[in-house]
Amino acid sequence: MTNTQDKDQKKRKRVNVRRPDVMEIVEQEVARHYTSSLVEKVKANHGGVTIGNTTVILAQQFGFCYGVERAIDLAYASRRVFSENNIYLIGEIIHNPEVNEQLEEMKIVSLPWQQMDEQYDKLGTDDVVIVPAFGAPISFMEKLEKQGVAVVDTTCGDVMKVWRRVNGYAKNGITSIIHGKKGHEETRATASRALGKDKDGHYLVVLTLDDTDYVINYMLNGGDKAAFLARFSGATSENFDPDAHLEQIGVANQTTMLKSETENIQKLFREAIINRDGKDEKFQVFDTICGATQERQDALFQLLKNDMDALLVVGGYNSSNTTHLVEIGQEHLPTFFIRNASNIESLERIIHFDIEQKTLVPRSYSELLDPEKKIIIGITAGASCPSNLIEATMVRVFELRGIKKETVLTQ
């Protein structure tokens, strides 16, 4: 076999699994696993249900977004189309443990996402690899092409919009300032695209306003280059030089960041360029917060206008967009970040995920579910949380208030 023939045989095969006959079955499976008729009825009833002295109010926007639904559909369809093949997934399809556990039961095997190992070397032309909704770094995609596997790419369209933007920055010699978490799957994938087609572009990832202030101070006043690079270790392109690569900047972001913070960071960098140059010609910005993230944050702000006793935020603890909902909520009222209804252990004890300590913390809040007291509980969830988990949470709240599940489900 010639080198050209070998290359053609091993070229990555992107496959379309959205066949009408397959999707009809998939839609039924997904609905059975993740939807809730109760949640749909409550949302249609302006988001609230009251039984006796207990009221539960749902945010008007929460749970699966289009991109998440598409990714799950494609994963389910992959197993239907490739019923006899080994199917692998780079990391997690989305940041929700219940969904990922369901895929494991379907014998879809998770591959490492932080770095490639020997498992990638063993992939062959009969194997199928699913790219998650977050996307994957270019190095991973190049490896899949080399191995000649069939690829089912579920990357969210909003994420790909960011990639096109940062790729354009690189093409024009502009350094990408990415507001995000340097270790997050999406940000790692975006950073790889910020290198550009020739892989000679540059990027810097900032997470907080404190990071932003530090970078701006360096841009305006200079400073210790070694200290700068140490602070942003793992958050810059290779051979990043703050003295050279902050001359022209373009801001982008991980699509699931807190909207208000991203907008503030954009504003601060633009002002810094104007202060330095007297004009903003060397600054570019493109709003890359996804619509679903904005909708869920806006819906929570609307929900918080109600007089509530507590807020329950349901979802995976490693979900960025869900974490930001917790940040918003806890500024206003007692807020509990729970994976599912089982975290509400009793009338007095809720197992809450502390986003600062990054650990589960039992919280005693004896009056929260006291059946003798009139209460109003708000519930929301991020874009990766299925409605069946919201239903279970609602049912759990009512049950601990002495109201049977059957009564709740007939509302």
C-alpha positions as CSV (number, residue, x, y, z in Angstrom):
1,M,0.0,0.0,0.0
2,T,1.4,3.4,-0.9
3,N,1.7,6.2,1.6
4,T,-1.1,8.1,-0.1
5,Q,-3.4,5.1,0.0
6,D,-2.6,4.6,3.7
7,K,-3.4,8.2,4.4
8,D,-6.7,8.0,2.6
9,Q,-7.7,4.9,4.5
10,K,-6.9,6.4,7.8
11,K,-8.5,9.8,7.2
12,R,-10.9,10.6,9.9
13,K,-14.5,9.7,8.9
14,R,-17.1,12.2,10.1
15,V,-20.4,10.3,10.1
16,N,-24.0,11.4,10.2
17,V,-26.1,9.3,12.6
18,R,-29.2,11.4,12.4
19,R,-31.2,8.9,10.2
20,P,-35.0,9.4,10.4
21,D,-35.5,5.7,11.4
22,V,-32.9,6.0,14.2
23,M,-34.0,9.4,15.5
24,E,-37.6,8.3,16.0
25,I,-36.3,5.6,18.4
26,V,-33.8,7.9,20.0
27,E,-36.4,10.6,20.7
28,Q,-38.5,8.0,22.6
29,E,-35.5,6.8,24.6
30,V,-34.3,10.3,25.6
31,A,-37.8,11.3,26.5
32,R,-38.2,8.2,28.7
33,H,-34.9,8.9,30.5
34,Y,-34.9,12.6,31.0
35,T,-38.3,14.4,30.5
36,S,-41.0,15.2,33.1
37,S,-44.7,15.8,32.4
38,L,-44.9,17.4,35.8
39,V,-42.2,20.0,35.1
40,E,-43.8,20.8,31.7
41,K,-47.2,21.4,33.4
42,V,-45.7,23.5,36.2
43,K,-43.8,25.7,33.7
44,A,-47.0,26.2,31.7
45,N,-48.7,27.3,34.9
46,H,-46.4,30.3,35.2
47,G,-43.8,28.1,37.0
48,G,-45.4,27.6,40.3
49,V,-47.3,24.9,42.2
50,T,-48.9,25.2,45.7
51,I,-50.2,22.3,47.8
52,G,-51.3,23.3,51.3
53,N,-48.8,25.6,52.9
54,T,-46.0,24.6,50.5
55,T,-45.1,26.4,47.3
56,V,-42.5,25.5,44.7
57,I,-41.6,28.0,42.0
58,L,-39.5,27.0,39.0
59,A,-37.4,29.4,36.9
60,Q,-39.0,30.0,33.5
61,Q,-35.8,28.8,31.8
62,F,-33.6,26.0,33.1
63,G,-32.4,22.5,32.1
64,F,-31.4,21.1,28.8
65,C,-30.6,23.6,26.1
66,Y,-30.6,22.8,22.3
67,G,-26.9,22.1,22.2
68,V,-27.1,19.6,25.1
69,E,-30.2,17.9,23.6
70,R,-28.4,17.6,20.3
71,A,-25.3,16.1,21.9
72,I,-27.3,13.5,23.9
73,D,-29.4,12.6,20.8
74,L,-26.2,12.0,18.8
75,A,-24.7,9.9,21.5
76,Y,-27.8,7.7,21.7
77,A,-28.0,7.5,17.9
78,S,-24.4,6.5,17.7
79,R,-25.1,3.4,19.7
80,R,-28.1,2.6,17.5
81,V,-26.2,3.0,14.2
82,F,-23.0,1.3,15.5
83,S,-24.6,-1.4,17.5
84,E,-21.7,-3.8,17.2
85,N,-18.8,-1.3,17.3
86,N,-16.7,-0.1,20.2
87,I,-17.8,3.4,20.9
88,Y,-15.7,5.9,22.9
89,L,-16.4,9.4,24.3
90,I,-13.7,12.0,24.9
91,G,-14.3,12.8,28.6
92,E,-18.0,13.5,29.4
93,I,-20.8,14.3,26.9
94,I,-22.0,17.1,29.2
95,H,-21.4,18.0,32.9
96,N,-24.2,15.9,34.4
97,P,-23.3,12.6,36.1
98,E,-26.7,11.0,35.6
99,V,-26.5,11.5,31.8
100,N,-22.9,10.2,31.7
101,E,-23.8,7.2,33.8
102,Q,-26.6,6.4,31.3
103,L,-24.1,6.4,28.5
104,E,-21.8,4.1,30.4
105,E,-24.7,1.7,30.7
106,M,-25.0,1.8,26.9
107,K,-21.3,0.7,26.8
108,I,-20.0,4.0,25.6
109,V,-16.5,4.2,27.1
110,S,-15.0,7.4,28.4
111,L,-11.5,8.3,27.2
112,P,-9.2,10.7,29.0
113,W,-9.8,14.4,28.1
114,Q,-7.0,16.2,29.9
115,Q,-4.4,14.4,27.9
116,M,-4.2,11.5,25.5
117,D,-2.8,8.2,26.6
118,E,-2.1,4.8,25.0
119,Q,-5.9,4.2,24.7
120,Y,-5.8,6.6,21.8
121,D,-3.0,4.8,20.1
122,K,-5.1,1.6,20.1
123,L,-8.0,3.1,18.3
124,G,-8.7,1.7,14.9
125,T,-10.9,2.1,11.8
126,D,-13.7,0.0,13.3
127,D,-13.9,2.3,16.3
128,V,-16.3,5.2,16.9
129,V,-15.3,8.3,18.9
130,I,-17.8,10.9,20.1
131,V,-16.6,14.4,20.5
132,P,-18.5,16.0,23.5
133,A,-20.6,19.2,23.4
134,F,-17.6,21.2,24.7
135,G,-15.5,20.2,21.7
136,A,-11.9,18.9,21.9
137,P,-8.5,20.4,21.3
138,I,-7.1,20.3,17.8
139,S,-4.4,17.8,18.9
140,F,-7.1,15.3,19.8
141,M,-8.9,15.8,16.5
142,E,-5.6,15.3,14.6
143,K,-5.0,12.1,16.5
144,L,-8.5,10.8,15.6
145,E,-7.7,11.6,12.0
146,K,-4.4,9.7,12.2
147,Q,-6.1,6.7,13.7
148,G,-8.8,6.7,11.1
149,V,-11.8,6.3,13.5
150,A,-15.3,7.3,12.7
151,V,-16.1,10.6,14.5
152,V,-19.5,11.7,15.8
153,D,-18.9,15.4,16.6
154,T,-21.5,16.8,19.0
155,T,-19.7,20.1,19.6
156,C,-22.1,22.9,20.4
157,G,-22.6,25.5,17.6
158,D,-22.1,28.4,20.1
159,V,-18.7,26.9,21.0
160,M,-17.7,26.7,17.3
161,K,-18.7,30.4,16.9
162,V,-16.0,31.2,19.5
163,W,-13.5,29.1,17.7
164,R,-14.1,31.0,14.5
165,R,-13.6,34.3,16.3
166,V,-10.3,33.4,18.0
167,N,-9.0,31.8,14.8
168,G,-9.7,35.1,13.1
169,Y,-7.8,36.9,15.9
170,A,-4.8,34.7,15.3
171,K,-5.0,35.2,11.5
172,N,-4.7,39.0,12.1
173,G,-1.9,38.8,14.7
174,I,-4.3,39.5,17.6
175,T,-3.8,37.8,21.0
176,S,-6.9,36.1,22.3
177,I,-7.9,37.0,25.9
178,I,-10.2,34.2,26.9
179,H,-12.4,34.7,29.9
180,G,-12.8,31.2,31.3
181,K,-11.4,28.3,33.4
182,K,-8.0,27.2,32.1
183,G,-8.7,23.6,32.9
184,H,-12.2,23.4,31.5
185,E,-12.7,21.2,28.4
186,E,-14.3,24.0,26.4
187,T,-11.6,26.6,27.2
188,R,-8.9,24.1,26.3
189,A,-10.5,23.4,23.0
190,T,-11.0,27.2,22.3
191,A,-7.4,27.9,23.3
192,S,-6.1,25.4,20.8
193,R,-8.0,27.3,18.0
194,A,-6.6,30.6,19.2
195,L,-3.3,29.4,17.9
196,G,-4.6,29.7,14.4
197,K,-4.2,27.7,11.3
198,D,-0.4,28.0,11.4
199,K,-0.3,27.5,15.2
200,D,1.7,30.6,15.7
201,G,-1.1,32.6,17.4
202,H,-1.2,33.5,21.1
203,Y,-3.7,33.4,24.0
204,L,-4.1,34.2,27.6
205,V,-6.9,32.8,29.9
206,V,-8.2,35.0,32.7
207,L,-10.7,33.8,35.2
208,T,-11.4,36.6,37.6
209,L,-11.5,40.4,37.8
210,D,-8.4,40.2,39.9
211,D,-6.6,38.4,37.0
212,T,-7.9,41.1,34.7
213,D,-6.6,43.9,36.9
214,Y,-3.2,42.2,37.1
215,V,-2.9,41.9,33.3
216,I,-4.1,45.5,32.8
217,N,-1.5,46.8,35.3
218,Y,1.2,45.0,33.4
219,M,-0.1,46.4,30.1
220,L,0.0,49.9,31.4
221,N,3.0,49.9,33.7
222,G,5.1,46.8,32.9
223,G,6.4,44.5,35.6
224,D,8.1,41.3,36.4
225,K,7.7,39.0,33.4
226,A,8.7,35.9,35.3
227,A,6.1,36.6,38.0
228,F,3.4,37.2,35.3
229,L,4.2,33.9,33.6
230,A,4.2,32.1,36.9
231,R,0.8,33.5,37.9
232,F,-0.7,32.4,34.5
233,S,1.1,29.1,34.3
234,G,-1.0,26.7,32.2
235,A,-3.1,29.6,31.0
236,T,-1.1,30.9,28.1
237,S,0.1,29.8,24.7
238,E,3.6,28.4,24.4
239,N,6.3,31.0,24.5
240,F,3.8,33.7,25.5
241,D,5.6,37.1,26.1
242,P,3.4,39.7,27.9
243,D,5.7,42.4,26.7
244,A,5.0,41.6,23.1
245,H,1.7,39.7,22.9
246,L,-0.5,42.2,24.8
247,E,0.0,44.8,22.2
248,Q,-3.1,43.8,20.2
249,I,-5.9,41.9,22.0
250,G,-9.3,40.4,21.3
251,V,-11.5,39.2,24.0
252,A,-13.6,36.0,23.8
253,N,-14.9,33.7,26.5
254,Q,-16.0,30.3,27.6
255,T,-19.6,30.3,26.6
256,T,-20.9,29.4,30.1
257,M,-19.3,32.2,32.2
258,L,-21.3,34.7,34.3
259,K,-22.5,37.3,31.8
260,S,-22.1,40.3,34.0
261,E,-18.5,39.4,34.8
262,T,-17.6,38.8,31.2
263,E,-19.0,42.2,30.2
264,N,-17.1,43.9,32.9
265,I,-13.8,42.2,31.8
266,Q,-14.5,43.3,28.2
267,K,-15.1,46.8,29.4
268,L,-11.9,46.9,31.5
269,F,-9.6,45.7,28.7
270,R,-11.1,48.2,26.2
271,E,-10.5,51.1,28.7
272,A,-7.0,49.9,29.3
273,I,-6.2,50.0,25.6
274,I,-7.7,53.5,25.3
275,N,-5.6,54.6,28.3
276,R,-2.5,53.2,26.8
277,D,-3.0,54.2,23.1
278,G,-5.5,57.0,23.3
279,K,-7.8,54.9,21.0
280,D,-9.2,51.4,20.9
281,E,-8.0,50.3,17.4
282,K,-5.9,47.5,19.0
283,F,-8.9,46.1,20.9
284,Q,-11.6,43.8,19.6
285,V,-14.4,42.0,21.3
286,F,-17.1,39.6,20.4
287,D,-19.9,38.6,22.8
288,T,-19.6,34.8,23.0
289,I,-21.8,34.0,26.0
290,C,-24.3,31.4,24.7
291,G,-28.0,32.3,24.5
292,A,-29.0,29.5,26.8
293,T,-26.6,30.6,29.5
294,Q,-27.9,34.1,29.3
295,E,-31.5,32.9,29.4
296,R,-30.9,30.8,32.5
297,Q,-29.2,33.6,34.3
298,D,-31.8,36.2,33.3
299,A,-34.6,33.7,34.4
300,L,-33.0,33.3,37.8
301,F,-32.8,37.1,38.3
302,Q,-36.5,37.1,37.5
303,L,-37.2,34.2,39.9
304,L,-35.4,36.1,42.7
305,K,-38.0,38.8,42.5
306,N,-40.3,36.4,44.4
307,D,-40.3,36.3,48.2
308,M,-38.7,32.9,48.7
309,D,-37.3,31.1,51.7
310,A,-34.6,29.2,49.8
311,L,-33.3,28.3,46.4
312,L,-32.3,24.8,45.2
313,V,-29.9,24.7,42.2
314,V,-29.8,21.2,40.7
315,G,-27.0,19.9,38.5
316,G,-23.5,18.5,38.1
317,Y,-20.9,20.0,40.4
318,N,-18.4,20.5,37.6
319,S,-21.0,22.4,35.5
320,S,-19.7,25.9,34.9
321,N,-23.1,27.4,33.9
322,T,-24.8,25.8,36.9
323,T,-22.1,27.1,39.3
324,H,-22.7,30.6,38.1
325,L,-26.4,30.2,39.0
326,V,-25.4,29.3,42.5
327,E,-23.2,32.4,42.7
328,I,-26.2,34.5,41.7
329,G,-28.5,32.9,44.1
330,Q,-26.4,32.9,47.2
331,E,-26.1,36.7,46.9
332,H,-29.8,36.9,47.7
333,L,-31.0,34.0,49.9
334,P,-30.0,30.6,51.3
335,T,-29.0,28.6,48.2
336,F,-28.2,24.9,48.0
337,F,-26.3,23.3,45.2
338,I,-27.4,19.7,44.9
339,R,-26.7,17.0,42.4
340,N,-30.1,15.5,42.8
341,A,-33.0,14.9,45.2
342,S,-31.0,12.5,47.3
343,N,-29.0,15.4,48.6
344,I,-32.1,16.6,50.5
345,E,-31.7,14.0,53.3
346,S,-34.2,15.1,55.8
347,L,-36.2,18.1,57.2
348,E,-33.0,19.3,58.9
349,R,-30.1,18.2,56.6
350,I,-29.2,19.1,53.0
351,I,-25.9,18.0,51.5
352,H,-24.8,21.1,49.7
353,F,-21.8,21.5,47.3
354,D,-19.7,24.5,48.4
355,I,-18.4,26.1,45.3
356,E,-15.6,27.9,47.2
357,Q,-14.3,24.9,49.1
358,K,-15.1,22.5,46.2
359,T,-16.5,19.9,48.5
360,L,-19.8,18.6,49.8
361,V,-20.9,20.2,53.1
362,P,-23.9,19.0,55.2
363,R,-26.0,22.1,56.0
364,S,-28.5,22.2,58.8
365,Y,-31.4,24.4,58.1
366,S,-34.1,23.1,60.4
367,E,-36.8,25.6,59.4
368,L,-36.5,25.1,55.6
369,L,-38.7,22.1,55.4
370,D,-40.6,22.4,58.7
371,P,-44.1,21.2,57.7
372,E,-45.7,23.5,60.3
373,K,-44.4,26.6,58.5
374,K,-45.6,28.1,55.3
375,I,-42.7,28.1,52.8
376,I,-41.8,29.1,49.2
377,I,-38.9,27.2,47.6
378,G,-37.4,28.2,44.3
379,I,-35.7,25.7,41.9
380,T,-33.5,26.2,38.9
381,A,-30.9,24.2,37.0
382,G,-28.2,24.7,34.5
383,A,-28.2,23.8,30.8
384,S,-27.0,20.2,31.5
385,C,-29.7,19.1,34.0
386,P,-32.5,16.9,32.8
387,S,-36.1,17.7,33.8
388,N,-36.6,14.3,35.5
389,L,-34.1,15.5,38.2
390,I,-36.1,18.6,38.7
391,E,-39.3,16.6,39.1
392,A,-37.6,14.3,41.7
393,T,-36.4,17.4,43.6
394,M,-39.9,18.9,43.6
395,V,-41.4,15.6,44.8
396,R,-38.8,15.3,47.6
397,V,-39.5,18.8,48.9
398,F,-43.3,18.0,49.1
399,E,-42.8,14.6,50.5
400,L,-40.7,16.0,53.4
401,R,-43.6,18.4,54.0
402,G,-46.0,15.5,54.4
403,I,-47.4,15.6,50.9
404,K,-47.5,12.3,49.0
405,K,-45.8,11.8,45.6
406,E,-49.1,10.8,43.9
407,T,-50.6,14.1,45.0
408,V,-47.7,16.1,43.5
409,L,-47.8,14.2,40.2
410,T,-51.5,14.9,39.7
411,Q,-51.0,18.7,39.9
